[in-house]
Amino acid sequence: MNHPLRNPQFRRLFAAQILSLTGVGILTVSLALSAYDFGGISLGGAMLGGILALKMVAYVLVSPVAEAALSRYPRRPVLAMIDLVRMGVVALMALAVGPWQVAGLAFVFFAFASGFTPLFQSVIADMIPDEAEYARALALSRLAYTLESILSPVIAALALNLIAPGQLFFLASLSFAGSIAMLMLTRFPAHVATAKTPFRQRLPRGLRIYLRTPRLRGLWLMQFALSLMMAWVLVNSVIYAGAHFDTGVEFYPRLMTCYGLGAAALALLVPRLLDHASERRIMTLGVVIFAALGALVLLSPGETGALVLWFGFGAASSLVLTPGGLIITRSSTPENRPAVFAAQFALSHAGWLLAYPAAGLLGAAVGPAPAMAGLCIAALLTLVLAARVWVAEPPAGLVHEHPELPEGHPHLREHHAQGHRHRHRYFIDDLHPHWPGSTTA
């Protein structure tokens, strides 16, 4: 089997992705430091929470429109154009003199960023047609997102020894320039735009399947429980560092580096854990561990303790986030899968849209540590609800009947039905419009 990195075009494309993600990561650090600079300990968290909420608004509202509008054009110039706009917008952030200017420019940045990922993913699929090699390429692409969470804070921390915090925006802009260069050096495969079902039709079908599947409703509740606590880490870490440590906000990149290391370490272990435990159990464990660690923030640990704590936050988050794609894949047919992933995208970002402002406003109202305690309690209550919604299922699937199907129907033969009664892993589709025992219309 060929490894995708042996393909010179994929290597350049992968380098472009790493540079682009690094730019986004450095920008995130820059936004946190900028919010702290404008708002201080009292309002910095609320400002950053609001900016990150704008990111979710852009992703939910603009992403489907961008996908439809941009998919008709050649992808290399479109991706380079998106990076060029992002490079300019980030450079302008360094010149902003007020928080509303930063917030407005951030929304423009995230609106353009929402169109980058779908196009980029489509290029990988066309560039590497072999399924096994493509799976490796996709794994590398996912790994790049994890590496970004580690590398970006490290780069920012090193850069802060040489430049002022506000100049980090220029460093992020330089990273996007590198991404543009690698994109232009890459030979893209030919792409013929195909007619796709409109998003307004795909999303309702996906939502219908999502809301009628208990394990998917439980997945969303567990991820929402995590987002309540994880939003605190992303929003209030810079405030916590400035308020509790002698090194002030310079300690913030070190915290986020440990968070990324924890996330990467557990992301690599989760596939092995899934060989011994169900997705439901692993995700539940992740939420409980995150909440337990969150309570320790009240003890005001020293610098070493905080670094260990943030490593644990990252590890717990991977326990919850990593199995999500597998659950969606097992809960949908290949034909319905894009619609269900679209529903997951919309619902998960809607959860973050609530979590980011909650973390920022609560931190500003009662202080970072008490805010974390309150969010952990809310997360555990959400977990209890998730456990009631998502009941453990037998590995062999659910027993059910199809009295409406004629004897000898292919579906009945496939699953060796006794009469109309049979068992298999259950998911909502045309033959299974409702969950067994549910009367939902």
Secondary structure as UniProt FT lines:
FT   HELIX           4..6
FT   HELIX           8..70
FT   TURN            71..72
FT   HELIX           75..93
FT   TURN            94..95
FT   HELIX           99..113
FT   TURN            114..115
FT   HELIX           116..127
FT   HELIX           131..159
FT   TURN            160..162
FT   HELIX           165..167
FT   HELIX           168..185
FT   HELIX           199..212
FT   HELIX           214..244
FT   TURN            246..247
FT   HELIX           248..251
FT   HELIX           252..273
FT   TURN            274..276
FT   HELIX           279..295
FT   HELIX           296..299
FT   HELIX           303..321
FT   TURN            322..323
FT   HELIX           324..330
FT   TURN            334..336
FT   HELIX           337..366
FT   HELIX           368..389
FT   TURN            395..396
FT   STRAND          398..401
FT   TURN            403..404
FT   TURN            407..408
FT   HELIX           410..414
FT   TURN            415..416
FT   TURN            419..420
FT   STRAND          421..424
FT   TURN            436..437
//
